[in-house]
Amino acid sequence: MDNRKRILIRNKSIATGFMIGAAILFVVARLRGGHGVWEWIAAFAEAAMVGALADWFAVVALFRHPLGVPIPHTAIIKNKKDTIAGNLADFIRDKFLASDTLIARLREYNPAEHLATYLMSKDNAAGVARGMTRLCADSLDFIDDERVQHLLRTALNNRIDTLDCASSAGVILDTLRKDNRHQIVLDDLLNRFAGWLSSDEAQARLAGSIDDMCSKEYPLLSAFIPNRDQFSKGVGEKVARRINEFIQEVNADPAHEIRYRFDTAVTGFVARLKSDPALRTRIETIKREVAHNQSIADYAKSIGTDLKNWLDNDLQQPQSQVQEKISAAVAGLGSTLSQNRGLKDSLNEHLETVVLHYGDTLRTAIAGHISGTMQQWESDDYINEIELSIGSDLQFIRMNGTLVGGVIGLLLHAISLLL
């Protein structure tokens, strides 16, 4: 038996015992003639019996009809179930979940400080890491499902089929051209090329290419060149140096002809991406070939499978590398948050903003959920649950009513004798 029900039955028995005891005492006092001390006992018992009956009626009337008689304004909780549910939901919404109340509690709690303290604990950081890695593994299991794979492939293919790659590329390149930012790409390419030309490997290749050219194009002349290796090496170094000098000229001159030609080429290519039917058709053909290429799809699937297998294997190890890395990152985040006052203030302010933006919607939804749930309860279950929760305490009202009624009876009897 539920402990609450056991306590309720016990308290009901005690309260009923008080009422029956008052009735018996009243009968005995009357049988004794109601003189002397019995007169006082009768006054006490009579008032106690009335108080016990009145409080019994009041307590029972909260939950059901006393003795099954449908007296008006009884079985209050049962008959007012919907009203009580609505009022309780409104009370919780307007008092407990009011925006001002939540903000005050949020500021008092200082969630950023508590979060920092929580994350700095090694055990807590390890727990967060375990949860995150398990979530990743479960997510991979979900994605590995053939039905999910089919849905993802279909959605991705539909998205790719509707994507205008040529126009998108044109818009991106056009954006990159703003304020001559595409010239930065040219600078980087030239600097990388210059750096490569300065390497021994590049100059050795130049020397080899020059030697091969001389042998093929000028066989007779190359036969009379003394020390051909040294000659080719020197020529290669001079060619590399001259190219580097040219690159430096381009870098130093914002209006250099090469820059103008590069700008013209990019501008023309962007225009073709947007309007040249042949180029657009070619790009769309390449896009479809790549999107529907089974080898690429199998390769992507194999990468996901390999990642899942590696993650599962790592999680089974006593010292999981993934968990250790995530745990260290979480603890580091907690340490940073603890030491950075501005970051904590920012987090708290953003939480307050979230509460203000979504508080009204959430508290209305919560109130609606409470009201709707209570209204759907069966009346008997609803009454029994409330009675088990507060009924045992209400029995003390009956006990107190019996005793207080008796005391009042004594006082009234004393006043009547005085008068």
Secondary structure, DSSP 8 states (H G I E B T S, - for coil): --HHHHHHHHHHHHHHHHHHHHHHHHHHHHHTTS-THHHHHHHHHHHHHHHHHHHHHHHHHHHS-GGG---TT-SHHHHTHHHHHHHHHHHIIIIIS-HHHHHHHHHHH-HHHHHHHHHHSHHHHHHHHHHHHHHHHHHHHHHHSHHHHHHHHHHHHHHHHH--HHHHHHHHHHHHHGGGTHHHHHHHHHHHHHHHHTSHHHHHHHHHHHHHHHHHH-HHHHHT-SSHHHHHHHHHHHHHHHHHHHHHHHHH-TT-HHHHHHHHHHHHHHHHHHH-HHHHHHHHHHHHHHHT-HHHHHHHHHHHHHHHHHHHHHHTSTT-HHHHHHHHHHHHHHHHHHH-HHHHHHHHHHHHHHHHHHHHHHHHHHHHHHHHHHHHS-HHHHHHHHHHHHHHHHHHHHHHHHHHHHHHHHHHHHHHHH-
